[in-house]
Amino acid sequence: MLAVTLNSVDQTHKKNTYFISDLHLGLHPSDESLKREKLIVSWLKEVKPSCAALYLLGDVFDYWYEYRKVVPRGFTRFLGAIADFTDSGIPVYYFTGNHDVWVFDYLPEELGVKVFRNPLDVEINGKLFHLGHGDGLGPGDRSYKILRAVFHNKFLQFMFSRLHPNFSVSLGHMWSRKSRLSKGVFIPFMGEDKEHLIGYTRQKLLQRHYDYLIFGHRHVPMQIDFDSKSRMLCLGDWIINHTYAKFDGERLELLPYTDEDNIMRMQLPVVSSS
């Protein structure tokens, strides 16, 4: 999977860059989703004064599909908060994940976000970042990669759009709920050799040097240093952990929203990048 390169971002005069993923807005039950949405909006309001750019690294919604004239109901607080960012001149970069792969033109046109469907290289204040949601990256997981290709198929998307929204949205939420019940909210850390994103990071570091590689998808907050030269972060989620990353122009940190959040952060040993 090829990466695209975004123009470099200079933080000399502007504050912090924030990274967040796996909000899963709309996840059953609805009252918990609304509570989570309000918490996320509270975080957005707090970081906005210090924000130079915001990266949403996928699975912002638990299910999202846009018809030409219809979009999923709800999420008005969150969408309004994002519009407030872009209206204020703060760029927001949206990476589609495996749950919100069907973001098309509505969010870019209405909110002014920039949408990416593949990993992204970006230079921020002289540091090189590699960013992506994380699904389908790295060796293994062949069955999911086949499913991912199905989800991205333009003809199948066209055929799915022929279904009535009442049926298709219900089907999407049922699929997501069934997957969540069978797999759980997250899969615990599986070890360096079994974590696909660690394998993917090793591959990328053989190709070029990155200061930081940041992903979502795994729901388990991870911070891994490769030979003390490169750092990989998995951002966790906002179902349990309420975690995000902040880059202040010199240092990248993985943080909980509040001190009370009982995050499952994993301080792992230095691993080999070879």
VEXKESE-685533 format. One line per 8 residues: number of its first residue (from 0); their letters; for each residue x, z, y of N, C-alpha, C, O. Coordinates in steps of 0.1 Angstrom, whole numbers, plus 2048, in hexadecimal, padded with zeros to 3 digits. Layout:
VEXKESE-685533
NUM	A	X:Z:Y:X:Z:Y:X:Z:Y:X:Z:Y | ...
***
This chain:
VEXKESE-685533
0	MLAVTLNS	808:800:7F4:800:800:800:809:800:80C:811:809:80E | 807:7F6:815:80F:7F5:821:80B:7FE:82C:7FF:801:82D | 815:803:833:812:80B:83F:812:802:84B:81A:7F9:84C | 80A:805:855:80B:7FF:862:812:809:86C:812:815:869 | 817:804:876:81F:80C:880:817:80D:88D:814:802:893 | 815:819:892:80E:81B:89E:819:81C:8A9:824:821:8A6 | 816:818:8B5:81F:81A:8C0:823:828:8C2:81B:831:8BF | 830:82B:8C5:835:838:8C6:82D:841:8D1:828:83B:8DA
8	VDQTHKKN	82C:84E:8CE:825:857:8D7:830:860:8DD:837:866:8D6 | 830:861:8EA:83A:869:8F2:832:876:8F6:829:875:8FE | 837:881:8F1:831:88E:8F5:839:895:900:837:8A1:902 | 842:88E:907:84A:895:911:841:89C:91B:844:8A7:91F | 836:896:91F:82D:89B:929:820:8A0:924:817:8A5:92B | 81E:89F:917:811:8A2:911:812:8AA:904:813:8A3:8FA | 811:8B6:904:80C:8C0:8FB:80E:8BD:8EC:819:8BA:8E8 | 803:8BF:8E4:804:8BF:8D6:7FC:8B4:8CF:7F3:8AE:8D5
16	TYFISDLH	801:8B0:8C3:7FA:8A7:8BB:7F4:8AF:8AF:7FB:8B7:8A9 | 7E7:8AD:8AC:7E0:8B4:8A2:7DC:8AB:896:7D9:89F:899 | 7DC:8B1:88A:7D9:8A9:87E:7CF:8B2:876:7D1:8BE:874 | 7C4:8AC:871:7BA:8B3:86A:7B3:8A9:860:7B3:89D:862 | 7AF:8AF:855:7A9:8A6:84B:79F:8AE:842:79E:8BA:843 | 797:8A7:83A:78E:8AC:830:785:8B7:836:784:8C2:831 | 77D:8B2:840:773:8BA:846:766:8BA:83D:75F:8C4:83C | 764:8AF:836:758:8AD:82D:74B:8B1:833:743:8B9:82D
24	LGLHPSDE	749:8AD:83F:73C:8AF:846:731:8A9:83E:732:89D:83A | 726:8B0:83C:71B:8AB:835:71B:8AF:826:712:8AC:81F | 726:8B6:822:726:8BB:814:71B:8C5:812:719:8CE:81A | 714:8C4:806:70A:8CD:802:710:8DB:800:71B:8DC:7FB | 709:8E6:805:6FC:8E6:80B:6FD:8E4:81A:708:8E6:820 | 6F2:8DF:820:6F2:8DB:82E:6F5:8E6:838:6FB:8E4:842 | 6F0:8F2:835:6F3:8FD:83E:701:901:83F:706:905:84A | 709:900:834:717:902:834:71E:8F7:83C:728:8FA:842
32	SLKREKLI	71A:8EB:83A:720:8E0:841:71E:8E1:850:727:8DF:858 | 712:8E6:855:710:8E8:863:719:8F3:868:71E:8F2:873 | 71A:8FE:861:723:909:864:731:904:866:738:908:86F | 735:8FB:85C:743:8F6:85D:745:8ED:869:74F:8ED:86F | 73B:8E4:86C:73B:8DC:877:73D:8E3:884:745:8E0:88D | 736:8EE:886:737:8F6:892:745:8FD:893:74A:8FE:89E | 74A:901:888:758:906:888:762:8FC:88C:76B:8FF:894 | 761:8F0:887:76A:8E5:88A:769:8E1:899:773:8DF:89F
40	VSWLKEVK	75D:8E1:89E:75B:8DE:8AC:761:8E9:8B5:767:8E6:8BF | 760:8F5:8B0:766:900:8B7:775:8FE:8B8:77C:900:8C2 | 77B:8FA:8AD:78A:8F7:8AC:78D:8EC:8B6:797:8EC:8BD | 785:8E1:8B5:788:8D6:8BE:788:8DA:8CD:790:8D5:8D5 | 77E:8E2:8D1:77E:8E7:8DF:78A:8EF:8E2:78F:8EE:8EE | 78F:8F7:8D9:79B:8FF:8DC:7A7:8F7:8DD:7B0:8FA:8E6 | 7A9:8EC:8D5:7B6:8E5:8D5:7B5:8DA:8E0:7C0:8D5:8E4 | 7AA:8D6:8E4:7A9:8CA:8EE:7B2:8CC:8FA:7B8:8C2:8FD
48	PSCAALYL	7B2:8D7:901:7BB:8D8:90D:7CA:8D5:90A:7D1:8D1:913 | 7CE:8D8:8FE:7DC:8D6:8FA:7DF:8CA:8F2:7EA:8C8:8EC | 7D5:8C1:8F0:7D6:8B6:8E7:7DB:8A9:8ED:7D5:8A4:8F7 | 7E5:8A3:8E8:7EA:896:8EC:7E4:88B:8E3:7E1:880:8E8 | 7E1:88E:8D7:7DB:885:8CD:7D6:88C:8C2:7DB:897:8BE | 7CB:887:8BC:7C5:88D:8B0:7C4:883:8A5:7BF:878:8A6 | 7C9:887:899:7C8:87F:88D:7BE:885:883:7C0:891:87F | 7B4:87E:87F:7AB:882:875:7AF:87A:868:7AD:86E:867
56	LGDVFDYW	7B4:882:85E:7BA:87B:853:7B1:87A:847:7B5:87D:83C | 7A4:877:849:79B:873:83F:792:87E:839:795:88A:83B | 788:879:832:77D:881:82D:777:88B:838:775:896:836 | 776:885:844:76F:88C:84F:761:88F:84A:75B:899:84D | 75B:885:844:74D:886:83F:74D:886:830:756:880:82A | 744:88E:82A:744:88E:81B:73E:881:816:741:87D:80B | 736:87B:81E:731:86D:81B:72D:866:828:727:86C:830 | 732:85A:829:72F:852:835:72E:844:831:737:83E:82B
64	YEYRKVVP	723:83D:835:721:82F:833:719:82A:83F:70F:82F:842 | 71F:81F:845:718:819:851:711:80C:84D:718:803:848 | 705:80C:850:6FE:7FF:850:6FF:7F9:85E:704:800:867 | 6FB:7ED:85F:6FD:7E6:86C:6F5:7ED:877:6FA:7EE:882 | 6E9:7F2:874:6E1:7F8:87E:6DE:807:87B:6D6:80D:882 | 6E4:80D:870:6E1:81A:86C:6EE:821:869:6F7:81C:862 | 6EF:82E:86D:6FA:836:869:6F5:844:864:6EA:847:868 | 6FD:84B:85D:6F8:858:858:6F4:861:863:6FA:862:86D
72	RGFTRFLG	6E9:869:861:6E4:872:86B:6ED:87F:86A:6F3:882:861 | 6EC:886:876:6F3:893:876:701:892:87D:704:887:883 | 708:89D:87D:716:89E:882:717:89C:891:722:898:896 | 70C:89E:898:70C:89B:8A7:716:8A4:8AE:71C:89F:8B8 | 718:8B0:8AA:721:8B9:8B2:72F:8B4:8B0:737:8B3:8BA | 733:8B0:8A4:740:8AB:8A1:743:89E:8A8:74D:89C:8AF | 739:894:8A7:73B:887:8AD:73C:888:8BC:744:881:8C3 | 734:891:8C2:735:894:8D1:742:899:8D5:748:896:8DF
80	AIADFTDS	748:8A2:8CD:755:8A8:8D0:760:89E:8CF:769:89E:8D8 | 75F:895:8C5:769:88A:8C5:768:880:8D0:772:87C:8D6 | 75B:87D:8D4:759:874:8E0:75F:87B:8EC:764:874:8F5 | 75E:888:8ED:763:88F:8F9:773:88E:8F9:778:88D:904 | 779:88D:8EE:788:88B:8ED:78B:87D:8F3:793:87C:8FC | 785:873:8ED:788:865:8F1:784:862:8FF:78B:85B:907 | 779:868:904:774:866:912:77E:86D:91B:780:868:927 | 785:877:917:78F:87E:91F:79D:877:91E:7A7:87C:924
88	GIPVYYFT	79E:86C:917:7AB:865:916:7B4:86A:90A:7BF:865:90A | 7AF:872:902:7B7:877:8F6:7B4:86E:8EA:7A9:86D:8E6 | 7BE:867:8E5:7BC:85E:8DA:7B9:865:8CD:7BF:870:8CA | 7AF:860:8C6:7AB:865:8B9:7AD:85A:8AF:7A8:84F:8B0 | 7B5:85D:8A4:7B8:854:89A:7B1:858:88D:7B3:864:888 | 7A9:850:887:7A0:853:87C:7A5:84B:86F:7A5:83F:86F | 7A9:853:865:7AD:84D:858:7A2:84E:84F:79D:859:84C | 79D:843:849:793:844:83F:798:84B:832:7A3:848:82E
96	GNHDVWVF	790:853:82C:793:859:81F:78B:854:814:785:849:815 | 78B:85A:809:783:856:7FD:774:859:7FF:76C:853:7F8 | 771:862:808:762:865:80A:75D:85E:816:750:85D:817 | 765:85A:81F:760:853:82B:766:845:82C:769:841:838 | 768:83F:821:76F:832:821:767:827:829:76C:81D:82E | 759:829:829:751:81F:82F:74E:821:83E:743:820:843 | 758:825:845:758:825:854:75B:817:858:765:811:855 | 752:811:860:754:804:864:756:803:874:760:807:879
104	DYLPEELG	74C:7FF:87B:74E:7FD:88A:747:807:892:749:808:89E | 73E:80F:88C:736:819:895:73F:823:89B:73E:825:8A8 | 747:82A:894:74F:835:89A:759:82F:8A4:75B:835:8AF | 760:824:8A1:769:81E:8AC:761:81A:8B8:766:81D:8C3 | 756:814:8B7:74E:810:8C3:748:81B:8CA:748:81B:8D7 | 742:825:8C3:73B:82F:8CA:744:83B:8CE:742:841:8D9 | 74E:83E:8C7:757:849:8CA:764:845:8CF:76B:84D:8D6 | 768:839:8CE:775:834:8D3:781:839:8CA:78C:839:8CE
112	VKVFRNPL	77E:83C:8BD:789:840:8B4:790:833:8AF:789:828:8AE | 79C:834:8AB:7A3:829:8A4:7A4:82C:895:7A9:836:891 | 79F:822:88D:79D:824:87F:7A8:81D:877:7AC:812:87A | 7AE:824:86D:7B8:81F:865:7B4:821:856:7AE:82B:853 | 7B7:817:84E:7B3:818:840:7BF:818:837:7BD:81A:82B | 7CB:818:83C:7D7:819:835:7E0:823:83B:7DE:827:847 | 7EB:827:834:7F4:830:83A:7FB:82B:847:7FB:81E:849 | 7FF:834:84F:803:830:85D:811:836:860:813:842:85D
120	DVEINGKL	81A:82F:865:827:834:86A:825:836:879:821:82C:880 | 829:841:87F:828:843:88D:834:84C:892:837:856:88B | 839:848:89D:844:851:8A3:83E:859:8AE:838:854:8B7 | 840:866:8AD:83B:870:8B7:847:878:8BC:84D:880:8B4 | 84A:876:8C8:855:87E:8CF:862:87C:8C7:869:886:8C5 | 865:870:8C2:872:86E:8BB:872:871:8AD:87C:870:8A6 | 867:877:8A7:865:87A:899:85D:86F:892:852:86B:897 | 861:86B:886:85A:861:87F:850:868:875:854:86F:86C
128	FHLGHGDG	843:864:876:839:86A:86D:833:85F:864:833:853:868 | 830:862:858:828:85A:84F:81B:861:84C:81B:86C:848 | 810:85A:84F:803:861:84F:7F9:859:846:7F9:84D:846 | 7F1:860:83F:7E6:85A:837:7DD:864:831:7E0:870:831 | 7D1:860:82C:7C8:869:826:7CF:86F:819:7CE:87B:817 | 7D4:866:811:7DB:86A:805:7D4:865:7F8:7DB:866:7ED | 7C8:860:7F8:7C2:85C:7EC:7C8:84E:7E8:7CA:845:7F0 | 7CA:84E:7DB:7D0:841:7D5:7DE:83F:7D7:7E4:834:7D4
136	LGPGDRSY	7E5:848:7DD:7F4:847:7E0:7FC:84D:7D5:7F7:856:7CE | 808:847:7D2:810:84D:7C8:80E:847:7BA:804:840:7B8 | 816:84B:7B1:814:847:7A3:808:84D:79C:804:858:7A0 | 803:846:792:7F8:84C:78A:7EB:84B:790:7E9:843:799 | 7E1:852:78A:7D3:853:78F:7CD:845:78F:7C7:841:799 | 7CF:83D:784:7CB:830:783:7BC:82E:784:7B7:825:78B | 7B4:837:77E:7A6:836:77E:7A0:837:78C:797:82F:790 | 7A6:840:794:7A1:841:7A2:7A5:835:7AA:79D:830:7B2
144	KILRAVFH	7B1:82F:7A8:7B5:823:7AF:7AC:818:7AD:7AA:80F:7B6 | 7A7:817:7A0:79D:80C:79D:790:80F:7A5:78B:805:7AB | 78C:81B:7A5:780:81F:7AD:781:81C:7BB:778:818:7C2 | 78D:81F:7C1:790:81D:7CF:78F:80E:7D2:78A:80B:7DD | 794:806:7C9:793:7F7:7CC:785:7F3:7CC:781:7EA:7D4 | 77C:7F9:7C4:76E:7F6:7C4:768:7FA:7D1:760:7F2:7D7 | 76B:806:7D6:765:80A:7E3:769:801:7EE:762:800:7F8 | 775:7FB:7EE:77A:7F3:7F9:776:7E4:7F7:779:7DC:800
152	NKFLQFMF	770:7E1:7ED:76C:7D3:7EA:761:7CE:7F4:756:7D4:7F4 | 764:7C4:7FB:75A:7BF:806:74D:7BA:800:742:7BD:806 | 74E:7B3:7F5:741:7AE:7EF:739:7BA:7EA:72C:7BA:7EC | 73F:7C4:7E3:737:7CF:7DE:732:7D8:7EA:727:7DD:7E9 | 739:7D8:7F5:734:7DF:801:728:7D8:806:71E:7DE:80A | 728:7CA:806:71D:7C2:80B:711:7C5:802:705:7C6:807 | 713:7C5:7F5:708:7C8:7EC:702:7D6:7ED:6F6:7D8:7ED | 70B:7E0:7EF:706:7ED:7F1:6FE:7EE:7FE:6F4:7F6:7FF
160	SRLHPNFS	701:7E6:808:6FA:7E6:815:6EC:7E1:813:6E3:7E3:81C | 6E9:7DA:808:6DB:7D5:806:6D2:7E1:802:6C6:7DF:802 | 6D7:7EC:7FD:6CF:7F7:7F9:6C9:7FE:805:6CF:7FE:810 | 6BD:804:804:6B7:80B:80F:6BF:818:812:6C4:81E:809 | 6C2:81B:81F:6CA:827:822:6C5:834:81C:6CD:83C:818 | 6B8:835:81B:6B3:842:815:6B8:843:807:6BB:84F:802 | 6B8:838:7FF:6BD:839:7F2:6CC:83A:7F1:6D2:842:7EA | 6D3:831:7F9:6E2:831:7F8:6E8:83E:7FC:6F2:842:7F6
168	VSLGHMWS	6E3:844:807:6E9:850:80C:6E7:85B:802:6F0:864:800 | 6DB:85C:7FC:6D8:866:7F2:6E1:864:7E6:6E6:86E:7E0 | 6E3:858:7E2:6EC:855:7D7:6FB:859:7DA:701:85F:7D2 | 6FF:856:7E7:70C:85A:7EB:70E:869:7EA:719:86E:7E6 | 705:871:7F0:706:87F:7F0:705:885:7E1:70B:88F:7DE | 6FD:87F:7D9:6FC:883:7CB:709:881:7C4:70E:88A:7BC | 70F:876:7C6:71C:873:7C0:727:87D:7C4:72E:882:7BC | 727:87F:7D1:731:889:7D7:72F:897:7D1:738:89E:7CE
176	RKSRLSKG	722:89B:7D1:71F:8A8:7CC:722:8AA:7BD:728:8B4:7B9 | 720:8A0:7B5:723:8A0:7A7:732:8A1:7A5:737:8A8:79D | 73A:899:7AD:748:89A:7AC:74E:8A7:7B0:757:8AC:7AA | 748:8AD:7BB:74C:8BA:7BF:749:8C5:7B5:751:8CE:7B3 | 73E:8C4:7AE:73A:8CE:7A4:743:8CD:798:746:8D7:791 | 747:8C0:794:750:8BE:788:75E:8C2:78B:765:8C7:782 | 763:8BF:797:771:8C1:79A:774:8CE:7A2:77F:8D3:7A2 | 76A:8D3:7A8:76C:8DF:7B1:770:8DA:7BF:772:8CE:7C1
184	VFIPFMGE	771:8E3:7C8:775:8E0:7D6:783:8DB:7D7:786:8D2:7DE | 78C:8E0:7CE:799:8DC:7CE:79F:8DE:7C0:79A:8E6:7B8 | 7AA:8D7:7BE:7B2:8D8:7B1:7BF:8E0:7B5:7C6:8DB:7BE | 7C2:8EB:7AF:7CE:8F3:7B3:7DA:8EA:7B1:7DB:8E0:7AA | 7E5:8EF:7B8:7F2:8E8:7B8:7F6:8E6:7A9:7F6:8EF:7A1 | 7F9:8D9:7A5:7FC:8D5:798:80A:8D5:794:80D:8D2:788 | 813:8D8:79D:822:8D7:79A:827:8CA:7A0:820:8C0:7A1 | 834:8CA:7A4:83A:8BF:7AB:839:8B2:7A3:836:8A8:7AA
192	DKEHLIGY	83A:8B2:796:83A:8A6:78F:82C:8A0:78D:82B:894:78A | 822:8A7:78F:814:8A3:78D:80D:8A0:79B:802:89B:79A | 813:8A4:7A5:80D:8A1:7B2:810:893:7B7:81B:890:7BA | 806:88B:7B8:808:87D:7BB:80E:87B:7C9:816:872:7CB | 80A:883:7D3:80F:882:7E0:81E:886:7E1:825:881:7EA | 823:88F:7D9:831:892:7D8:839:886:7D3:843:882:7D8 | 833:87F:7C8:839:873:7C3:83A:868:7CE:844:861:7CF | 82F:867:7D5:82E:85D:7DF:838:85F:7EA:83E:856:7EF
200	TRQKLLQR	839:86C:7EE:843:870:7F9:851:86D:7F4:859:867:7FC | 854:86F:7E8:862:86C:7E3:864:85D:7E4:86F:859:7E8 | 85A:855:7E0:85C:846:7E1:85E:842:7F0:867:83A:7F2 | 856:847:7F9:857:844:807:865:847:80D:86B:840:815 | 86A:853:809:877:858:80E:882:850:809:88D:850:80E | 881:849:7FD:88B:840:7F8:88C:833:801:896:82D:801 | 880:830:807:880:824:80F:885:825:81E:88B:81D:823 | 882:831:823:887:834:831:885:843:833:87E:84A:82C
208	HYDYLIFG	88B:848:83E:88A:856:841:87E:858:84A:87B:851:853 | 876:863:846:86B:868:84E:86E:876:851:872:87E:848 | 86B:87A:85D:86C:888:860:860:890:85A:862:89B:855 | 854:88A:85A:848:891:856:83F:887:84F:83D:87B:853 | 839:88B:844:82F:883:83D:823:88D:83B:824:898:836 | 817:888:840:80B:891:841:800:88A:83A:7FD:87E:83C | 7F9:891:831:7EE:88C:829:7E2:896:829:7E4:8A2:82C | 7D7:891:826:7CB:899:823:7C9:898:814:7D2:898:80C
216	HRHVPMQI	7BC:898:810:7B7:894:803:7B8:8A0:7F9:7AF:8A2:7F1 | 7C3:8A7:7F8:7C5:8B1:7ED:7BE:8BE:7EF:7BC:8C5:7E5 | 7BA:8C1:7FB:7B2:8CE:7FE:7BB:8DA:7FD:7B7:8E5:801 | 7C7:8D9:7F7:7D0:8E4:7F6:7DB:8E3:801:7E3:8DA:801 | 7DB:8ED:80A:7E6:8EC:814:7F4:8ED:80E:7F6:8F7:806 | 7FC:8E4:811:80A:8E4:80B:814:8E0:816:811:8D9:81F | 81F:8E7:816:82A:8E4:81F:837:8E3:816:83B:8ED:811 | 83C:8D7:815:848:8D5:80C:853:8CE:814:851:8C4:81A
224	DFDSKSRM	85F:8D4:813:86B:8CF:819:873:8C7:80F:876:8CD:804 | 877:8BB:812:87F:8B3:80A:88D:8B3:80F:890:8AD:819 | 896:8BB:808:8A4:8BC:80C:8A6:8C0:81B:8B0:8BD:821 | 89C:8C7:820:89D:8CD:82D:89D:8C2:838:8A0:8C5:844 | 89A:8B5:834:89B:8AA:83E:88D:8A4:841:88B:89F:84C | 885:8A5:837:877:89F:839:86D:8AA:834:870:8B1:82B | 862:8AA:83A:857:8B3:836:84A:8AC:834:846:8A4:83B | 844:8B0:828:837:8AB:825:82D:8B6:826:82F:8C1:822
232	LCLGDWII	821:8B2:82D:816:8BC:82E:80A:8B6:828:807:8AA:82A | 803:8BE:820:7F5:8BB:81D:7EC:8C5:825:7EF:8D1:825 | 7E3:8BF:82C:7DC:8C7:837:7D2:8D1:832:7CD:8D9:83A | 7CF:8D1:825:7C4:8DA:820:7B6:8D5:823:7B4:8C9:822 | 7AD:8DE:826:79F:8D9:829:798:8E3:832:79E:8ED:837 | 78C:8DF:835:784:8E8:83E:778:8ED:836:76E:8F3:83C | 778:8EC:829:76D:8F2:821:771:901:81E:769:90A:81E | 77E:903:81B:783:910:818:78E:915:822:78E:920:827
240	NHTYAKFD	798:90C:825:7A4:910:82B:7A4:910:83A:7AB:919:841 | 79D:907:841:79D:906:84F:7AB:904:855:7AF:90C:85E | 7B2:8FB:84F:7C0:8F9:853:7C2:8EB:85B:7BA:8E2:859 | 7CC:8EB:863:7D0:8DF:86A:7DF:8DF:86D:7E5:8E9:86B | 7E4:8D4:872:7F2:8D3:875:7F4:8D1:884:7EC:8CA:88A | 7FE:8D7:88A:801:8D5:898:80F:8D1:89A:818:8D8:894 | 812:8C6:8A1:81F:8C2:8A5:821:8C4:8B4:81A:8BD:8BC | 82A:8CC:8B8:82C:8CF:8C6:836:8C7:8CD:83B:8C9:8D8
248	GERLELLP	83B:8BC:8C6:846:8B4:8CB:853:8B7:8C5:85C:8AE:8C6 | 854:8C2:8BF:861:8C6:8B8:85F:8CC:8AA:867:8C9:8A1 | 854:8D3:8A8:851:8D9:89C:843:8D7:897:83A:8D6:89E | 842:8D4:889:835:8D2:883:832:8DE:87B:83A:8E3:873 | 825:8E3:87D:821:8EF:876:813:8ED:870:80B:8E6:875 | 812:8F3:864:805:8F4:85D:7FF:901:860:805:90C:85C | 7F3:901:866:7ED:90D:86B:7DF:90F:866:7D7:906:864 | 7DA:91C:865:7CC:91F:864:7C5:920:871:7CC:923:87B
256	YTDEDNIM	7B8:91D:872:7B1:91E:87F:7B1:92C:884:7B4:92E:890 | 7AF:936:87C:7AF:944:880:7B7:94C:877:7BA:948:86B | 7BC:957:87C:7C4:960:873:7BC:965:867:7C2:96A:85D | 7AF:965:869:7A6:96A:85E:7A5:961:852:7A1:964:847 | 7A8:954:855:7A6:94A:84A:7B0:94D:83F:7BC:94E:841 | 7AA:94E:833:7B2:951:827:7B7:944:821:7B1:93F:816 | 7C1:93D:826:7C5:930:821:7CD:931:815:7D4:93B:813 | 7CC:926:80D:7D4:926:801:7E1:91E:803:7E5:915:7FC
264	RMQLPVVS	7E8:922:80E:7F4:91B:812:7FF:91D:807:800:928:802 | 807:912:804:811:913:7FA:81E:911:800:821:906:804 | 827:91B:801:834:91A:806:83D:916:7FA:841:91F:7F2 | 840:909:7F8:846:905:7EC:856:904:7EF:85A:902:7FA | 85E:904:7E4:86C:903:7E6:870:8F5:7EA:868:8EB:7E9 | 87C:8F4:7EF:882:8E6:7F2:882:8DE:7E5:886:8E3:7DB | 87D:8D1:7E6:87D:8C9:7DA:886:8BD:7DD:889:8BA:7E9 | 88A:8B6:7D3:893:8AB:7D4:88C:89F:7D9:881:89C:7D4
272	SS	891:897:7E2:88B:88B:7E7:88F:87F:7DF:88B:873:7E2 | 897:881:7D5:89C:876:7CD:893:873:7C1:896:86A:7B9
***
